[in-house]
């Protein structure tokens, strides 16, 4: 995905006002935020050097320069790491090997009985799940292509109704996919997914152009389930040292809460579908 570095830097400097960094505004500006010349001055590099950085030209950039630019643009830790990824893209190209979940990890999922849990991998493909996650999202009835969170969020017409906080969910998923794109710039399957979503979804195009990046470490998701009703689902995300491209996500409803009770009923119904619960 050529141009990611320049687009990312332009989007970050657009959000910084001169007064935020102690510079005079000098009246009306043609573009929002800091000019390239101002970023260069504050980072201690020449204007030409910074311009070549935004244009991805010239020699490999040093850690010191990237750290200085990150400081000027007030990047958080996730954005700082993403800057390193897009400034030093891997030359690897081609299609990635299929991701497989270790049998031990599937066994771990199956031992989690009171909370939905699943593993997703590259491009936000859902790779494995436990029984309650299947009851919640119906993964076992979907094709591998359908078990992609990005396609579900942006191409499933029912998604906005299923997620009462859909705009936030959509922004979060795109921001996480941006991290994946920065870490794997030569992935043709990822480029094809981005192209498909860009053609089919105006919301995706707008969010992708924002260049937001965010790790999926924890949060809260609200889901409107056709049987269980409205569920408020805090979640925790855990990566594995042996495979950082796989993320375990576990929904952690408060014990004794209405959501926990509804999930228990949903689980009992899936175990005995002849007696569906009354919510």
N, C-alpha and C positions, 0 to 999 in steps of 0.2 A: 504494500500500500504506500506508493511513493507520495512524498509530500507531507508525511505525518509529522516530522520534526518541525518544519516551518509552520504548519497549521497549528500545531500544539503551542509553539512559542507565541505566535500571533494571538491566539485565543487567551493565553495567560497574561500577556502584557496589556490586552484590551481591558482587563478588569482592574488594573492598577492605575489610579489617578495620580498625576504629578504631585499633588499636595500630600498624598499618602507617603511619599518618599522624600519630602522636603524640597521639591522643585517647584518653581513658579509655573503657572499655567500658560502664560503668554497669550491670553485671549482665546479666541475660538480655534478649535482644532479640526482638521479634516477627518481624523480617525479617533476612535475612543481610546483612552488609556495612554500608555507610554509610547513614545516614538522609539524607533530602533536606536537612534543616536543617544537617547537618554538611558536606555538599557545598557548600551556599550559603556557610556561614561560611568554609570554606577557600578558596573561589573569590572571596570578596570581593564577593558580591552579596546582595541581600535574599532571604529565604526565599520571599516571594511571587513574586519575579522568577524564581527557579529553578523553582518549581512550575509557573509559566506556561510556562517553557521545556520542561519534561517533557511538558506537556499541549499543546504546539505552539500556545499562545495568545500574544497580545500582539504588539508590534512586532518587526521584524526584529532578530535578535540580532547584536551586534557581534563582530568578530574577537577583540577583547580578552577578551570573556566566553567565547567558545568555546575560546580558547587556555587560559584559566584553568581551565575545567571539564576540558579534556583533561589538564592538568597534575595536577589533583586526582585524577582517575580513572586516571592513569598509562597513558594511551593510547599505543600505539606509533604509528609514522608512518602506517601503513595505517589504523588505527582513527581517528587524528586527521583524516585526509582524509575518511574516511567520515562522521565527525561533521559536517563542513562540508556534505557532500552531503545528509544527511538533515535538517539544520537549515535548509537553503535549497533545498527541492525545486523543480525546474523545473515550470512550469505547463503544459508541453507534454503533450498527451494524444493518444491515437489509436494506430494501428498504424504501426510503423516501415516504411520502405521496405526491400525485400529487399537484403541485403548481397551485394555482388559482389566477387570477388577479381580484382585487376588481372591481365591476361595476363602482365605481367612478373614478378609474384609467383608465378604458377603455373610459369613457366619456371624461376624460382629453385628452387622445390620439386623440379622434375624433374631439376635438376642435382645434387641431393643424392642420391647413389646408394647409399651405404653406411650410411645411418641413416634410420629412419622419421621423417618430418616431415609436419606438417599445420598448417593454419590454422583456428582457430575464432574465431567472432565473438560477437555478442550472444547472450545466453541459453545460451551454450556449445554453439551449433550448429557442427558441423564443416563448413567451407566448401570446403576444398580439401586435397589430400593428394598425396604422391608414391607411387611404385610399392611401396616397402617398407612404408609405412604402410598401404597397401591390403592387402598380404599379411598384415600383422599384425592388422588390425581389420576387413577386409572392407567398407570404406566403399562401394565401387562397387556392391555387391550390395544396399545398403540404400536405403530411401526417404529423402527429406529429413527426414521426421518421425523416422525411426529414427536419423538421424545427429545426435542430440542427446545429449551426454555425460550430462546429468542423467537423461534417461529410461533410458539404457543402465545407469547405475550403480544406479538405484533400482527400475526396473521390469523389467529383464531377470533372470529367475530364475537364469541361469547366472553373473551378475556376481560374486557372492561367491566362487565357485570359481575364476573367471578371475583375480581379484586376491587373492592370499594376504594382503595387508594391506588388505582391503576396508574395515574401519572407518576407517582413516586416509584412504584414498582418498575415501570418502564424505564425511567431514568437510571435506576440502580442497575438494572440488567445491562443496559448499554454501557454504563461506566465500567462495569466489570469486563465486558467483552473488549473494551478499549485496552485494558491491561493485557488481555490475551493477545490482542493484535500487536502490541508493543513487544511482547516477549517472543512472539513467533511471526516475524514480519514476512517470512517466505512461505507461509502456509496457504496454498492455493485453495484448499477447501474453506478456510476462513474467508479468503477474499471472495469466493463464490457466494458464501452465506451473506456477507455484507452487501454484495451486489444485488442478490435476490431481495433482501429486506429493503434496500434503498429504492428499488424499482416499485415494490408493492406497498410500502408504508411511508407516508409523508411524515408521520410521527418519528419513525426511526431515522429518516434522513435528517430531520431537525436536531434530534438528540445526538446523532453521530457527529454532526458538524460542530457541536459544542465542545468536543474533546475533553469531556469530564472523565476522570478515572477514579475508581473506588474499589477497595478490597471488599470481599464479602465475608466479614468476620462475625458480625452479629447484627441483630435488628429485630423488627417486628413486622409481620405480614398479616393482613386481614384477608380472609378467604370466605366467600359466600358459597357454601357447599349445597348441592341440590337436596341432599338428605339431612345432613347434620346442621344446616343453617349457617349463621355467621360465626366464624371462628377467629379468635385473636391469637396469633401464633408467634411468640418470640422464637428466635432461632439462634443457634451458634454454628459457626463454620470452622472446620478444623482441616488443615492440610497435613500431609504425611511426609516426613523427611525423605523417605525412599521414592516418593512420586509426587512432587509438588504440583503437578498438573491435574491431580485428582483432589476434590474437596468433599469432605463429609459434612452434610448439613443435617442438623437434628432440630426439630421443632420442640420447644420446651415450655408447654403451657404450665401455668401455675397450678400445683396440686390442689385439688378441691375446687378449682374454678369452673365456671360454666363451660368454657372451652374444653377443659379436661374431661368433664362429664360427657359432653357431646362426642368427643373422640372415643371414649370408652364404649358408648352406645354404637358408634359407627363400627368399631372393631368387633363388637359382639354380633352385629348384623352381618358383617362379611364372613364371620365364622359360621353363622347360621342364617343364610339368606332367606330361608322360608319364613322367618319372623323378623321383618324389618322394624327398626325402632320407631317410637313416636317421640318427636322432638318438640 
